[in-house]
Amino acid sequence: MSGATPGSRPAFVAMGHLYFDSVAEFQSAFGPYAGAIMADIPNYTDIQPTIQISDVKI
């Protein structure tokens, strides 16, 4: 759609949310497959991915 100012590009075009109980759990789940996942990204986009790790507060 657009970024913060009219006519500007959006900061993101897609997002995926993965939930883990800790950063360590994410690292042990993602780590062994990181190379394959990152190598697959150019098959469907030329945008450089951004990984953000956040803490969900309820």
DSSP file (Angstrom, degrees, kcal/mol; ACC not computed):
  #  RESIDUE AA STRUCTURE BP1 BP2  ACC     N-H-->O    O-->H-N    N-H-->O    O-->H-N    TCO  KAPPA ALPHA  PHI   PSI    X-CA   Y-CA   Z-CA
    1    1 A M              0   0    0      0, 0.0     2,-0.3     0, 0.0     6,-0.1   0.000 360.0 360.0 360.0 -79.4    0.0    0.0    0.0
    2    2 A S        -     0   0    0      7,-0.1     7,-0.2     4,-0.1     9,-0.2  -0.982 360.0-109.4-165.7 170.6    2.4    2.8    1.2
    3    3 A G        -     0   0    0      5,-1.9     4,-0.1     2,-0.5     5,-0.1   0.026  61.3 -66.2 -88.7-157.7    4.9    3.8    3.8
    4    4 A A  S    S+     0   0    0      5,-0.2     3,-0.0     2,-0.1     5,-0.0   0.809 120.7  52.0 -68.2 -31.0    4.5    6.5    6.5
    5    5 A T  S >  S-     0   0    0      4,-0.2     3,-2.3     1,-0.1    -2,-0.5  -0.845 105.0 -89.4-107.5 146.2    4.4    9.3    4.0
    6    6 A P  T 3  S+     0   0    0      0, 0.0     3,-0.1     0, 0.0    -2,-0.1  -0.223 112.0  12.6 -54.1 133.5    2.0    9.4    1.0
    7    7 A G  T 3  S+     0   0    0      1,-0.3     2,-0.1    -4,-0.1    -3,-0.1   0.340  97.1 126.0  83.1  -6.9    3.5    7.8   -2.0
    8    8 A S    <   -     0   0    0     -3,-2.3    -5,-1.9    -5,-0.1    -1,-0.3  -0.474  67.3-101.3 -83.1 157.9    6.4    6.2   -0.2
    9    9 A R        -     0   0    0     -7,-0.2    -5,-0.2    -2,-0.1    -4,-0.2  -0.476  40.3-105.5 -75.2 146.2    7.2    2.5   -0.4
   10   10 A P        -     0   0    0      0, 0.0    -7,-0.2     0, 0.0    -1,-0.1  -0.386  18.9-129.6 -68.3 150.4    6.0    0.3    2.5
   11   11 A A  S    S+     0   0    0     -9,-0.2     2,-0.3     1,-0.1    -8,-0.1   0.817  92.6  26.6 -68.3 -30.3    8.7   -0.9    4.9
   12   12 A F        -     0   0    0      1,-0.1    -1,-0.1     3,-0.0     3,-0.1  -0.972  50.4-173.4-135.1 147.1    7.5   -4.5    4.5
   13   13 A V  S    S+     0   0    0      1,-0.4     2,-0.3    -2,-0.3    -1,-0.1   0.548  80.8   9.9-112.0 -15.8    5.6   -6.4    1.8
   14   14 A A        -     0   0    0      2,-0.0    -1,-0.4     0, 0.0     2,-0.3  -0.978  62.3-165.9-157.9 152.3    5.0   -9.6    3.8
   15   15 A M        -     0   0    0     -2,-0.3     2,-0.4    -3,-0.1    -3,-0.0  -0.989   3.6-164.5-139.9 149.4    5.5  -10.9    7.3
   16   16 A G        -     0   0    0     -2,-0.3     2,-0.5     2,-0.0    -2,-0.0  -0.998  10.7-151.5-131.4 139.5    5.5  -14.2    9.0
   17   17 A H        -     0   0    0     -2,-0.4     2,-0.4     2,-0.0    -2,-0.0  -0.949  12.5-178.4-115.7 123.4    5.1  -14.7   12.7
   18   18 A L        -     0   0    0     -2,-0.5     2,-0.5     2,-0.0    -2,-0.0  -0.976  14.8-149.3-118.5 132.7    6.7  -17.7   14.4
   19   19 A Y        +     0   0    0     -2,-0.4     2,-0.3     7,-0.0    -2,-0.0  -0.899  21.5 166.2-110.9 128.4    6.1  -18.2   18.2
   20   20 A F        -     0   0    0     -2,-0.5     3,-0.1     1,-0.0     4,-0.0  -0.926  42.3-124.4-132.4 157.0    8.7  -19.9   20.4
   21   21 A D  S    S+     0   0    0     -2,-0.3     2,-0.3     1,-0.1     3,-0.1   0.683  91.9   1.9 -76.1 -17.4    9.0  -20.0   24.2
   22   22 A S  S  > S-     0   0    0      1,-0.1     4,-1.8    33,-0.0    -1,-0.1  -0.982  71.4-107.7-159.7 165.4   12.5  -18.6   24.1
   23   23 A V  H  > S+     0   0    0     -2,-0.3     4,-2.9     1,-0.2     5,-0.2   0.883 119.5  57.8 -64.3 -38.4   15.2  -17.3   21.8
   24   24 A A  H  > S+     0   0    0      1,-0.2     4,-2.3     2,-0.2    -1,-0.2   0.887 104.6  50.5 -60.6 -39.4   17.1  -20.6   22.4
   25   25 A E  H  > S+     0   0    0      2,-0.2     4,-1.8     1,-0.2    -1,-0.2   0.911 110.9  49.0 -65.2 -41.6   14.2  -22.6   21.2
   26   26 A F  H  X S+     0   0    0     -4,-1.8     4,-3.3     1,-0.2     5,-0.4   0.949 111.5  49.8 -59.7 -48.2   14.0  -20.5   18.0
   27   27 A Q  H  X S+     0   0    0     -4,-2.9     4,-2.3     1,-0.2    -2,-0.2   0.887 111.6  46.9 -61.5 -40.6   17.8  -20.9   17.5
   28   28 A S  H  < S+     0   0    0     -4,-2.3    -1,-0.2    -5,-0.2    -2,-0.2   0.802 118.0  43.0 -74.2 -25.8   17.7  -24.7   17.9
   29   29 A A  H  < S+     0   0    0     -4,-1.8     4,-0.3    -5,-0.2    -2,-0.2   0.892 125.5  31.7 -81.4 -41.9   14.6  -25.0   15.6
   30   30 A F  H >X S+     0   0    0     -4,-3.3     3,-1.6    -5,-0.2     4,-0.9   0.871 105.6  72.6 -82.7 -40.8   15.8  -22.5   12.9
   31   31 A G  G >< S+     0   0    0     -4,-2.3     3,-1.0    -5,-0.4     4,-0.4   0.841  93.9  49.7 -48.3 -51.7   19.6  -23.1   13.1
   32   32 A P  G 34 S+     0   0    0      0, 0.0    -1,-0.3     0, 0.0     4,-0.2   0.742 122.6  35.0 -64.0 -20.5   19.9  -26.5   11.5
   33   33 A Y  G <> S+     0   0    0     -3,-1.6     4,-2.8    -4,-0.3     5,-0.2   0.357  85.9 103.9-112.3   2.6   17.8  -25.3    8.5
   34   34 A A  H <X S+     0   0    0     -3,-1.0     4,-2.9    -4,-0.9     5,-0.3   0.894  81.0  50.6 -56.0 -45.5   19.0  -21.7    8.3
   35   35 A G  H  > S+     0   0    0     -4,-0.4     4,-2.1     1,-0.2    -1,-0.2   0.920 113.8  44.0 -60.1 -45.0   21.2  -22.3    5.3
   36   36 A A  H  > S+     0   0    0      2,-0.2     4,-1.3     1,-0.2    -2,-0.2   0.907 115.3  48.5 -67.6 -41.6   18.4  -24.1    3.3
   37   37 A I  H  X S+     0   0    0     -4,-2.8     4,-1.0     1,-0.2     3,-0.4   0.950 114.6  44.4 -63.3 -49.2   15.8  -21.5    4.3
   38   38 A M  H  < S+     0   0    0     -4,-2.9     3,-0.3     1,-0.2    -1,-0.2   0.852 111.6  53.8 -66.2 -34.5   18.0  -18.5    3.4
   39   39 A A  H  < S+     0   0    0     -4,-2.1    -1,-0.2    -5,-0.3    -2,-0.2   0.776 106.6  53.8 -69.9 -25.3   19.1  -20.2    0.1
   40   40 A D  H >< S+     0   0    0     -4,-1.3     3,-2.0    -3,-0.4     4,-0.4   0.748  87.9  80.2 -80.3 -24.1   15.4  -20.7   -0.9
   41   41 A I  G >X S+     0   0    0     -4,-1.0     3,-2.1    -3,-0.3     4,-1.4   0.877  85.0  58.1 -55.3 -44.3   14.5  -17.0   -0.5
   42   42 A P  G 34 S+     0   0    0      0, 0.0    -1,-0.3     0, 0.0    -2,-0.1   0.670  92.1  73.1 -62.4 -12.6   15.9  -15.9   -3.9
   43   43 A N  G <4 S+     0   0    0     -3,-2.0    -2,-0.2     1,-0.2     3,-0.1   0.699 115.2  18.2 -71.6 -17.8   13.5  -18.4   -5.5
   44   44 A Y  T <4 S+     0   0    0     -3,-2.1     2,-0.3    -4,-0.4    -1,-0.2   0.470 129.0  19.4-133.7  -2.9   10.6  -16.1   -4.7
   45   45 A T     <  -     0   0    0     -4,-1.4    -1,-0.3     2,-0.1     0, 0.0  -0.985  43.8-149.6-160.3 156.7   11.9  -12.6   -4.0
   46   46 A D        +     0   0    0     -2,-0.3     2,-0.4    -3,-0.1    -1,-0.0   0.233  68.0 112.7-107.7  10.4   14.9  -10.3   -4.5
   47   47 A I  S    S-     0   0    0     -6,-0.1    -2,-0.1     1,-0.1     0, 0.0  -0.676  74.6-118.2 -84.1 134.6   14.1   -8.4   -1.2
   48   48 A Q        -     0   0    0     -2,-0.4    -2,-0.1     1,-0.1    -1,-0.1  -0.587  35.3-123.8 -70.7 124.0   16.7   -8.9    1.6
   49   49 A P        -     0   0    0      0, 0.0     2,-0.4     0, 0.0    -1,-0.1  -0.313  16.8-150.1 -71.3 154.4   14.9  -10.5    4.5
   50   50 A T        -     0   0    0      2,-0.0     2,-0.5    -2,-0.0     0, 0.0  -0.993   4.6-158.1-122.0 127.9   14.8   -9.0    8.0
   51   51 A I        -     0   0    0     -2,-0.4     2,-0.4     2,-0.0     0, 0.0  -0.931  11.9-176.6-107.1 126.1   14.5  -11.2   11.1
   52   52 A Q        -     0   0    0     -2,-0.5     2,-0.6     2,-0.0    -2,-0.0  -0.985  12.1-157.1-123.1 130.6   13.2   -9.5   14.2
   53   53 A I        +     0   0    0     -2,-0.4     2,-0.3     2,-0.0   -30,-0.0  -0.939  22.6 173.7-109.4 122.1   13.0  -11.3   17.5
   54   54 A S        -     0   0    0     -2,-0.6     2,-0.5     0, 0.0    -2,-0.0  -0.775  32.2-120.5-124.1 165.8   10.4   -9.8   19.9
   55   55 A D        -     0   0    0     -2,-0.3     2,-0.5     2,-0.0    -2,-0.0  -0.947  25.4-139.1-108.9 122.6    8.9  -10.6   23.2
   56   56 A V        -     0   0    0     -2,-0.5     2,-0.5     2,-0.0   -37,-0.0  -0.709  17.9-163.8 -84.5 124.2    5.1  -11.1   23.3
   57   57 A K              0   0    0     -2,-0.5    -2,-0.0     1,-0.1    -1,-0.0  -0.929 360.0 360.0-109.8 128.9    3.5   -9.4   26.3
   58   58 A I              0   0    0     -2,-0.5    -1,-0.1     0, 0.0    -2,-0.0   0.358 360.0 360.0-116.8 360.0    0.0  -10.4   27.2
